[in-house]
Structures are given as structure tokens and as C-alpha cells.
């Protein structure tokens, strides 16, 4: 038999390396998914804070001390060529998907209120919510806020009898700091 002169890895050595890489990947994937869900939740909180700030500006400049009824109303500039009250990624539709969360907003119609300076409807109070697109995967917490500008979170879907009013009586809701 001739002595082996070729250099390289044997099949067993390659299988061991592949197995080690597989084990390391299996350990890293859950942490990566948790980090992604945490980032999505942070984005939802930031979006709700942006909505609160935009509503305050809208109320003072365009809303006659009332609020915008929908995200589209916040996304409409007061005059052509001027900036909108909220960024286009949030003000594009009534319900917006952003970073794994669905952001929605509505409000209680304001009695005897003229239209806003941008033509939008006015409300006396608003309610904005962020719900994960795939609970448990894109995020595990539900977030909401209202005209008080306080942010709340809960681990279960909203259980409000009126979809446009915050579930303030829900014992599962806790304020964010």
C-alpha cells in the first residue's frame, strides 16, 4: 500500500466542524429572536411617543385645541409644501405596519368643531395603539396611549368594549416609565 501524501480534512473532521457550527447556531438563534422582538417593542414605544408629540403640535397649530382623528390627518401638511405633523412612515394610512407592530389611532368626535387647517377631522380625545403583527414572535407586549400622553403596556390583546377607547379598566395594563 502506498503512503498517503495528500493533505486535507477527512470526512469525519468535516462532520464534526459542521456539528459544532450547528450547535452554536441553535444556541444563538433564540437570543437573536428575543433581541429582534425587543427592538420591535422599542420602536413601537417610540412611535407612540412620536404620535403624542405630533398630536400636541397639531392641537396647538392646526386643531383649535382639538386632536387629529387619524394617522392620515397627522400625515397631512397644514399647507402645501409644508412638512406634515408626523413622518410619512406613520402618517401614510389609518393602520400602519412598522417594525413588526401595527399602529392605529382614532378618537372621540369633537362636537361643533370646524375642520382642521389641513382639512382633517378633529376629535376631543384620541387613542393610539401598537399591537404585534405576530404576538410572541414580532413582540410580546401590546402598547397604547391617549390624550393624557401616558404610555401603557400589557401582555394580552386589548379587551375594550369600544375599539377606540383605551382599556383603562384593564388590570393587565401598566404604565411605562
C-alpha positions as CSV (number, residue, x, y, z in Angstrom):
1,X,0.0,0.0,0.0
2,X,1.2,3.4,-0.9
3,X,1.6,6.0,1.9
4,X,-0.9,8.9,1.8
5,X,0.7,12.1,0.6
6,X,-2.4,14.3,0.0
7,X,-3.2,16.9,2.6
8,X,-6.8,17.8,3.6
9,X,-9.6,17.1,6.0
10,X,-11.2,13.8,6.4
11,X,-15.0,13.4,6.2
12,X,-15.2,12.8,10.0
13,X,-13.4,16.0,10.7
14,X,-15.7,18.0,8.4
15,X,-18.8,16.4,10.0
16,X,-17.5,17.4,13.5
17,X,-17.0,21.0,12.4
18,X,-20.5,21.2,10.8
19,X,-22.0,19.7,14.0
20,X,-20.2,22.3,16.2
21,X,-21.4,25.1,14.0
22,X,-25.0,23.7,14.1
23,X,-24.9,23.6,17.9
24,X,-23.6,27.2,18.2
25,X,-26.3,28.4,15.7
26,X,-29.0,26.6,17.7
27,X,-27.9,28.4,20.8
28,X,-27.7,31.8,19.2
29,X,-31.0,31.9,17.3
30,X,-33.3,32.3,20.3
31,X,-31.2,35.2,21.6
32,X,-31.3,36.8,18.2
33,X,-35.1,36.5,18.0
34,X,-35.5,37.9,21.5
35,X,-33.3,40.9,20.6
36,X,-35.3,41.5,17.4
37,X,-38.6,41.4,19.4
38,X,-37.1,43.8,22.0
39,X,-36.1,46.1,19.2
40,X,-39.6,46.0,17.7
41,X,-41.1,46.8,21.1
42,X,-38.8,49.8,21.5
43,X,-39.8,51.0,18.0
44,X,-43.5,50.7,18.9
45,X,-42.9,52.8,22.1
46,X,-41.0,55.4,20.1
47,X,-43.8,55.5,17.5
48,X,-46.4,56.1,20.2
49,X,-44.3,58.9,21.8
50,X,-44.0,60.4,18.4
51,X,-47.8,60.3,18.0
52,X,-48.2,62.0,21.3
53,X,-45.8,64.8,20.4
54,X,-47.3,65.2,17.0
55,X,-50.8,65.5,18.5
56,X,-49.6,68.2,20.9
57,X,-48.2,70.2,18.0
58,X,-51.3,69.6,15.8
59,X,-53.6,70.7,18.6
60,X,-51.7,74.0,19.1
61,X,-51.1,74.8,15.4
62,X,-53.9,73.3,13.4
63,X,-56.5,71.7,15.6
64,X,-58.1,74.6,17.6
65,X,-57.1,72.8,20.8
66,X,-58.6,69.5,19.4
67,X,-56.6,66.5,18.1
68,X,-56.3,64.8,14.7
69,X,-58.7,61.9,14.2
70,X,-56.4,59.5,12.4
71,X,-52.7,59.0,11.5
72,X,-53.6,60.2,7.9
73,X,-54.7,63.5,9.4
74,X,-51.4,63.9,11.2
75,X,-49.6,62.9,8.0
76,X,-51.3,65.7,6.0
77,X,-49.4,69.0,6.0
78,X,-51.2,72.2,7.1
79,X,-50.4,73.9,3.8
80,X,-49.0,72.5,0.5
81,X,-45.2,72.4,0.6
82,X,-45.0,72.5,4.4
83,X,-44.0,69.5,6.5
84,X,-46.6,67.2,8.0
85,X,-47.1,66.8,11.7
86,X,-45.8,63.2,11.6
87,X,-43.3,61.3,9.4
88,X,-44.6,59.6,6.2
89,X,-43.9,56.1,7.6
90,X,-46.6,56.7,10.3
91,X,-48.9,59.0,8.5
92,X,-49.4,57.0,5.3
93,X,-52.6,55.1,6.3
94,X,-55.2,54.7,9.0
95,X,-53.4,51.5,10.1
96,X,-49.6,51.4,9.6
97,X,-47.3,48.4,9.9
98,X,-43.9,49.4,11.3
99,X,-41.1,47.2,12.7
100,X,-43.4,44.2,13.4
101,X,-46.1,46.3,15.1
102,X,-49.4,47.6,13.7
103,X,-50.0,51.2,14.7
104,X,-53.6,52.6,14.8
105,X,-55.2,55.7,16.1
106,X,-58.8,57.0,16.4
107,X,-60.7,59.3,18.6
108,X,-63.9,60.7,20.0
109,X,-65.5,63.1,17.5
110,X,-65.5,66.7,18.7
111,X,-68.9,68.3,18.9
112,X,-69.3,71.5,16.9
113,X,-65.6,71.6,15.7
114,X,-64.7,73.1,12.4
115,X,-62.3,71.1,10.2
116,X,-58.6,71.3,11.0
117,X,-56.4,73.7,8.9
118,X,-55.3,70.7,6.8
119,X,-58.9,69.6,6.2
120,X,-58.8,66.7,8.6
121,X,-61.4,65.7,11.2
122,X,-61.0,66.8,14.8
123,X,-61.5,64.8,17.9
124,X,-61.7,65.8,21.5
125,X,-59.6,62.8,22.6
126,X,-57.5,60.2,20.8
127,X,-56.4,56.7,21.4
128,X,-53.3,55.2,19.7
129,X,-52.3,51.6,19.9
130,X,-49.4,49.4,18.9
131,X,-50.1,45.6,18.5
132,X,-47.6,43.0,17.4
133,X,-48.2,41.6,14.0
134,X,-47.4,38.1,15.2
135,X,-47.7,38.1,19.0
136,X,-44.9,36.2,20.6
137,X,-42.7,36.5,17.5
138,X,-42.5,40.2,16.5
139,X,-43.2,41.3,20.0
140,X,-45.0,40.0,23.1
141,X,-46.4,43.2,24.6
142,X,-49.2,45.5,23.5
143,X,-48.9,49.2,23.9
144,X,-51.4,52.1,23.9
145,X,-51.6,55.8,24.8
146,X,-54.2,58.5,24.8
147,X,-54.6,62.3,25.1
148,X,-53.0,62.1,28.6
149,X,-49.8,61.2,26.9
150,X,-49.1,58.4,29.3
151,X,-47.9,55.1,27.7
152,X,-49.3,51.8,28.9
153,X,-48.3,48.2,28.2
154,X,-50.0,44.8,28.7
155,X,-49.1,41.3,27.8
156,X,-52.5,40.4,26.3
157,X,-54.6,41.8,23.5
158,X,-56.8,44.8,24.3
159,X,-60.2,43.9,25.7
160,X,-62.1,47.1,25.3
161,X,-65.8,47.2,24.6
162,X,-65.2,50.3,22.4
163,X,-62.3,49.8,20.0
164,X,-61.4,53.5,20.0
165,X,-61.3,53.9,23.8
166,X,-58.3,52.7,25.8
167,X,-58.9,49.8,28.1
168,X,-58.2,51.9,31.3
169,X,-60.1,49.5,33.5
170,X,-58.0,46.5,32.3
171,X,-56.0,45.4,35.3
172,X,-53.3,43.9,33.0
173,X,-52.3,47.4,31.8
174,X,-49.3,49.0,33.5
175,X,-47.8,52.5,32.8
176,X,-44.4,52.7,31.2
177,X,-41.9,54.9,32.8
